[in-house]
Amino acid sequence: MKSHGAAKPLSGKALRNASPAEQRKEVSAQFEAILVRQLLGPTMSSMLGKDGGAASNVYGDMLTDTFAQQLTRGGGLGLGRMLEKQLTPRIARNDLNSSAESADLP
């Protein structure tokens, strides 16, 4: 089974020049990463403490971003795939479902 979004993230010109299917996949993965980052934020700040100063806050934010990206790149929580499915036009969605079913076969 293929993992969702395992390739290097697209951004900028590469994203604009990508096919609509690749754009939907990447934007869905990016949205999932943003959502996960928002959920991780309070947890990470309570774990790292608040008395570390400005440098601690910067590194804490970087750590939170990295965790969110890694959690969502390897298949994620499934939110990106659901969003991608909702953004896919109905005709293409039937093709996406049939290819997903055939990928799950041994």
N, C-alpha and C positions, 0 to 999 in steps of 0.2 A: 504494500500500500504506500502511495506517495505521501510525503509529509507536506502540509500546507505551508507555503512561504519559506521553505528551507533555503532558497537561493538568496543571494545578496539583495537587500532591499533596493527598489528602484526609487529614484528621486529626480526632481528637476526635469531636464530635457529628456532623459531616458524614459521617465514616466509619461511625459507628453507624447513621445514617439511610439510608445508601446501599443499593442492591440487593445481593443476595449476589454477583452477578457482578462488580459494581464493587468490592466488598470484597475478593474474591479477587484481582482485578487489582492493587489498591492494596497489599495486604499482600504479595503476591509481589514487587512492585517495591521495596517497603521492605526486604524480606528481602535481595533482590539488592544493594541499596545498602549494607546493613550488611556483607554478605560482602565486597563490593568494598572497603569502607573498611578492613576487617581485613587484606585483602591489600595495600592501599596503605600502611598504617601504617608498616611497617618501611622501605619504600622512601623514603617522604617524610621520615622522621626521619633517614635517612642522607644524603639530599639537602640537608636544611636544617641539618644539623650539630647537635651537642649542647651547644655552648657559648654559646647565645644567651640563656639565662636563662628565667625564667618567661613573659615576654611572647612570646618566640619559640616556646615550647611551645604557648601558647594559639593564636597565629596559625597555627602548623603544624597543629594539630588542626582549626582552622576551614578551612584550605586543603584538608586531606585530606577532610573532610566534603563540601566543595563539589565537589571532583573526583569523589568517589564518587557524589554525587547527579547530577551532569551526565553522567557515564559511563553511568549506568543509566536516566536519563529518556529519552534519545533512542533507545530500542530496546534499550539495554543490551547485555549479553553473551548474552542468550537464556535465562539462568537463571531469570529471573522468569516468562517465558512457559512454560517447562517446569514450574515449580512451580505456576503457575496451572492448567495442564492437569491436573496430578496432583490438585489440590484440587477440580477441577470434577467434579460427579457424572457418571456414565457417560452418562446420557440427554442432559444438557446438553453434554457433551463432543462428541457426534456433531454437534450443532448448531454448536458452536464450530469444529469441523474443516471443516464444509461452508461456513460463512461465511468462514473464512480462505482456503479454496480459491477461492471466488468473488471475494474481494478481490484475489487475485494475478492474475486474468485481465485482459487489456488492455482 
